Amino acid sequence: MIYLVLGVLLWSFTHFIPSLAPSWRQAQMANSTGLYKGMFTLAILVSLGLIVYGWRHAPVEYLYASGMGMRHATMGLMLVAFILFGASMYPTRIKRIIRHPMLLSVVVWAIAHLLSNGESRSLVLFGGLGLWAVVQILLINRRDGAWVKPEVGSWLREIRGLVISLVIMLVVIFLHPYITGVALIPA
């Protein structure tokens, strides 16, 4: 479990740097943009490696059982999470309503998984990353000040983005057993 905890912490602290220490980050980028980006990328890759290794090797200790219908609630929330994540990549009407759709998608993803997974490793992974996303939203809002709502793109671009998000969700559903060891669709 320690590797999973370390992975979530490394992910969180690495992502907190731009929010908590923007002047230090700027100084590092002024010295060597490539070095800073390389170290940032390395830290994220190490954190993902720790998370995957930690997940696969953490003992499964059940803390609670999910209720009836949680699978459907989880899938519905995951649809929302994929749409939010996709909407963060280009000008959308969603971005005029939600300031941080990518981070909110992580929160929705975390809640969805906590509804269906009641073991300790899920609490660490999904609870930890969901908490990170909430704190990150607050830190970015504090750092950036007043929200300036972006312009929106065309409806065609928005519909295309929605379709891409749905296709990516279907691919993730198919690959989920290979990534996590958990099949979402019974064979």
C-alpha positions, 0 to 999 in steps of 0.5 A: 500500500505504501507505493500507492500512497507514495504515488498519489502523494508524488502526483499531488505535490508535483501538480501543486508546484505551479499553484503553490509556487508560481514564482519558483516555477517561473524562475526554474523555467527561466533557467531551463524550460527543458530541465523543468519540464523534463523533471516535471514529466519524470515526477509524473511518470514515476508517480504513475508507475508507483500508482500502478505498482501500488494498486496491483500489489496492495492488499484488498481490505474491504471497508464497505460494500457498494449498494444495489445499482451502484454499477449504473450510477458509476457508469453514468458518472463516468460518462459525465467525467469523460464529457467534462474531461473532453470539454476541457480540451477546446472552447466549449459551452461547458467551459462557460459554466464550469471553470475547471472541467478537467479537475471536476472530471477527476472529482466525478471519476473519483466519486464514481469509483468510490461508489463501486469500490469499497476496498482500502486501495480504492479509498487511497487512490480515488479518494486521494486523487479526488481530494487532490483535484478539489484542493487544486481547484481552490489553489488555482482559483486563489492564484488566478483571481477572477474568472474570465469566461472563455469564448465558445466554439462552433456547435459542430466542434462541440458535437465532434468533441462530445463524440470523441469523448464517447469513443474514448470512453468506449475504448477505456471500457474495453481496455479497463480489464487490461489496465486495472485487472477489473472487467466492466462488461461481464464476459 
